[in-house]
Amino acid sequence: MALERLLKGFKDFRTGYYREHHDLFEKLATEGQSPKILIIGCADARVDPGILTQTKPGDIFTVRNVAAMVPPAQFPPDTRHHGTSSAIEFAVRGLGVEHVVVLGHALCGGIGALVDGRDSIYASYDYLSTWTAIAQDVRDLAVSKLKGRSREEITRAVEQAAVLNSVSNLMGFRWIEERVAAGALALHGWWFNMTEGQLYAFNPETAVFEAVHGIKVQPTVVKGTTLSDINPDQFISAVAARKPSF
């Protein structure tokens, strides 16, 4: 039933959307893609970047993985498989995107598994814990600094801090750091709360993920930004200093 639904959907796409936007697809086929934005999002089926942003084909280059994580840069490059890193490199060096958005979200299963550790129902999985360990340091810090707070608040803090951790890791790629320094690239940390239908963007001036209203946001990293400005440790410390929100 599920597969048939997909095939019916493709049939509807072909006779509807594709036909209505034939000129756009013809242009993309003949001229290639030239998106200005890379979105690194979670593989979660409930959080589709294209649907959330209501974009058209060709508007965004998208990388999706568990918990929207960016691994640390490997330099010099080795011969292991680096799927997320290679996609980021293609978008930045090959397509010349002008913005990179790390898009985390509420109720993230990958972050929940990271927070729960050995108590997670996914603890026996072969690859999950190795991947989410990219944010292990911020998880441990949040659990320590937010001791006594609810699991919900700790998890939310880790969800948001993991976004900042990924933004920091982006700056470890030399070709990203160079473009940011030249003013050719801006990095953004976003978090989506699906229960509210609200997008939050990290404001480095306030060290808070602020609700987005309208069409302007403060980039997390632009020319002149240092890694200390996006330090997830500082963010968690700020969360710990605030009154519990749950």
N, C-alpha and C positions, 0 to 999 in steps of 0.2 A: 504493500500500500504506500509506504513512504517513497519508494523509488518511482512508482507510477506517478505520484504527486509531482516529483521533480520533472519527469518527462512531460507531463501535462503543462507544467510551468514553462518549460522551454518552448513548447508548441505555442503557448500564449505569447511568450516573448517574441518569437519569430514572426507571428502574424500581427502582433500589436506593436510593442515598443520598438523592435528592430525596424519594422516598416515605417513607423512614424519618424524615426531618427536615422533613416538610411544615409542621409548626407553626412551626418556625424561619423558613422561607422566607416563610410567610404573614405572620409578624410583621414581617420585614424589608420586605416589600412594602407593608404598611399603615402601619407606624410609621417607616420609613426607617432609615438606618444611623446608628449612634452609636459608632463605634470610639474607643477611648481611646489607640490607638497608631498612629503613622505609621512605616512601615519604608521607608527608601530603600535599595533593593537593586540588585544587578547584573542585567542582562538575561540573563546566562549561564544556559543551559537546565539546568545541573546544580545551581543554587542557588536553589531556590524558597522564598521566605520563609514561605509558608503551610505547606509540607511540613516545613521545618526546625523550625517552632514548633508544628506540629500544632494549628493554630487552626481555628475554624469560620467559615463565611461571616458577615461582619459584625464579626469581631473586630479585624481590622487593615485600615488603609488603606495601600495599597502603591503606591510609585512605583519603576519599574525602568528603568534606562538603562545604558549602557556604563560599567562600573567603579563604579557606585553613587555618582556624583559630584553634588555640589551646586555650581552656578555661583555666582559672586559676585552679590550683590544689585545690581540696576540701579535706581538712584534719582537723579532722578525716573524713574518707569517710562517706557519708550519704546514704539514701535509694532512692535518685532520680536516674533518668536514665542519664548515662554518656557515651553515645555511642563513642564519639571521644576519651575520656580519657581511656575507657576500651580497645579500639583497640590499643592505644599507649602503654598501660601497657602490653598487650599480646605480642606486638612486642618486647618490651624492656626486660621484665622479663621472658616471655615465650620462645621467639625465640632467644633472645640474639643478636639483631642486633647491628652492630658496628657504624652505621651512621644513623642519623635522619635528613631528609631534609624537610624544610618547603618551599613549592613551590608556590609562588604567581604569578600573571600574569597581563599583561596590559588589559585594557578594562573589568575589573572585575565588573559584575553587582552588586554583593554584596557590594563591596567597593563604587561603585558609589551611591548606595542607602544610604550608611552610610554618605557619603559626603553631599548628598542633603538633608538628614534629612526629615523634614516634607514636603519638596517640592518634594520629590521623588514620582514617579508614583507607587512605591511599599509601600508607607507609610501606607496603610490600611491593609497590610498583617498581619496575626495573629502572626507569629513567627520570621519573618526576622529581624526586628529591635532589638528584644531581643537578637538574636544570634550575629548580627554584633556589638552590643554594647560592645562586648569583646574588641574591638579596639576603643571605644568611646573617650577615653582620648587622644590617638594619633591623632584621627580625629580632635578633638577640638583644639589641639595644632597646627596642621598643618594649619587649617583654620585661626587661630589667627596669627601665625608667617608668613604665606605666604599671608597675606591680600594684595590684589591688583594684585596678580598673577592670571593667567588664571585657570579656573576650571580644565583644562587638567593637568596642572602642579601640582595643589593641589591634584588631584585624584591620580596621579602617586606617589606623595610623600606619600600619605596615603597607597597606595597599598604596597609600599616597607616598610614603617614604621610598617604596620600591620604584615608583615613577621617577623620583629625584635621583635614585641610585642609577637608574638606566640613563638618565640625562647626563650624569657625571661620567658614566662609562662611554657615552658617545664622545665626550671631549677627549677621551684617550686615543681615538683614532686620529692620526696626524693630519689626514686630509679633511677631517671635520674641523679640528682645531684651527687649521690654516684658514679655512673659509670663514669661520666665525671671526677670527682675528681681522680678516680683510673686510668684514661687514657684508659678506656675500651669503651668509647663512645664519638663520636664527633657530634656536631650539626651544621647544615648548613642552611643559609638563602639564597634562590634563588628566582629569579624573571624572568619570561619569557615574552618577547615582541613578540607577535605573528605577528605583522605587519612587523617586521624585521626578524623574525625567529631566534632571538638571545637570548641566555641565559645570565643572569647576576648573579653574586654571590657576597654577601656582604663580603668586606674585612675589618676586624676590625681595621687594622692598618691605613687605610685611611678613614674609616667611609663612604665608598662609595660602591654602587653596581657596580661592574666592569664587563665589557663584558668578557665572558669566551672564551678563545681561547686555543685550545689544550685539554689536559686531566688532568690538575692539577688545583686545586683551594685551596684557603686559607679557612680552616674551620672557621665558625663564633665563635664557642665555643669549646675549647679543654681543657685539664687539665691545671689548673692554671688561667683560664679565670674567671673574676668576672662579675656580672650582669651589672656593670657600663660600661663594655666594649661593651655591646650589647644594651645599653639604647636607645630606639627609640626616646626619647626626644632629645638626643644629635644628632641623625641622622637628625631630622627635623631642628634643629638649624643650622646644617651644610648646609642643603639644602637652608635654608633661607639666609645664608650668601653668597651663590653662585649666580652668575648672572642667571636670568631666562633663561631656556633652550627651551622655546617655544615662 
